[in-house]
Amino acid sequence: MTYLETPQGFFLRLSIGEPLHDTLVQFCAERGITAGHFTAIGAVRSLKLAYYHLDRKEYATRAFPGDLEVVSCTGNIALLEGRPFLHVHGLFSDAEYRPYAGHVVRAEVSATLEVFLTPFPGGGIRRAFDEATGLKLCVFEPRVA
């Protein structure tokens, strides 16, 4: 991975074989980024998507082997158990232009992945388990002005 720091955040270029989640979590942890937003485009392989069934409070997952175009990928960063945690959704397409979309569980870069990450100064966002949904939802810490 290489990156450029900008006044708005960071522009990162992930390389072939790098895992999306692990690479971004490590990047954020090393820089003390505890909250933020990101978008990405490029290409991935070893994609695993999920769909959350609220009535059952469980994810159904599906793997997509092969190379896929990243049409759109967006996510946020918050703290979970004291470490940066990514929540990622994406839209991907195959060589036949078929779309696949959902909650991104895993993705490995196949050609390149260009990520624009915007940290939220001061953090203030963590995730905590919510009994009603069965999900770890964002909790906003009060800020002192």
N, C-alpha and C positions, 0 to 999 in steps of 0.2 A: 504494500500500500504506500502510496505517496499522497501528500496533501499540501494545500495552500491555505494559509489563514487569511481571511478577509475581514473587513470591518463588520460584516453581518454574521460571520461564523466560519465554517470550514468547508472547502471543496476537496473531497477525497476521491482518489482513483484506486479502487481495489483491483488486484491482479488475479490472473487465472489461478483457480484452486482455493482462493481465500473464502472462508465461510462468512456470510453476511453478519449474522448475530454475534459470533465470537469476536470478529474483527472490530465491529463498532462498539461493543461493550468494553473491550480492552482499550480502545482509543479514548472513550469517555472516561473510564476509570483512571487512566494515566494522566488526564488533564483536569480531573475533578469536575467533570460535567455530570450533573445529577438530574438535569431536566432539559428537555429540548424537543425539537421536531426535525425530521429529515425527509427528503425525497430522493429517489434514485431512478436511474435508467441505465440500461446496458443489456447484459445477457447472463443467464445463470443455467446451471445444471443441478441435478440432484435436488430438485425442488420438492418440498413437501408442504401441502396446503391443508388447512383445516376449516371446518364449518362448525359453529357452536350451536348445539341443540339446547335451547333454553329450557324446554320442558323436561329434558333428561339431565340437564346440567352437565353435559359432556361434549367433547369434541369428537367429530368423525374426521379422519385424516385420509389423505390420498397422496401417493407419491407420483411424480412426473419425471421419468428418466429422460435423458437426452438434453440437448440444448434448447433453451427457450429465450425468446426476446422479452425483455422487461419493458412492457408498455407503460406501466405506471407502478410505482412502489412508494408508499408513504408510511411514516410511523412516528412514534413518539418515544421519549426517554423519560423514565421516572425511577425513583429508588424502590427497590424491592429487597427487603432484608439487608439494607445497607449497601447494596451494589446497584450500579446502573442496570436497568432492565428495558428491553425493547419490546414494543407492541407494534407489529408490522402487518400491513395489508398490501396486497399487490394484484396486478393484472398482468398476465403473461400470455404469449402466443407462440404456437409452434410453427413449423415450416409450411403447414397447410393453412395458416392464419386463423386457426381455432383458438378462441380465448379460454383461459383458465384463471379463475380469481378466487381469492379468499384470504384467510388469516395465514400469514407465512410462518411456518414452523421451522423450516430449514431451507437454505439456498446457498449454493456454492457458485462462485463466479466462474463462468466458462470462457469469456473473452475479456470483458472489462465491466466494471460497475462504477458509475459516476454518481457520487452521493454529495448532496448539499445539506450540511448539518447546521442548524441554528440553535445554539445553546440558549437557555433561558437564564439570565443572570440571577443569582441568588437561589436557584433551585426552587424549593418549596412544594415539590410534588413527589408523593410516594404512592405505592400501591398497597392496598390492604384487602383481605378477603371480605367479600360481601355475601352474606348468607342468602339473600333473596335471589341473586343471580347465579351464585356459585363461582363467580369470577373475582379476580383481584383487580378492583377498580381504583381509579385515581382518587387520592385524598389530597386536598389542598391545605397546606399549612398556612396559618395566619401570618401575615407580614406586618411588620412594624414600619410605619412610614416616617 
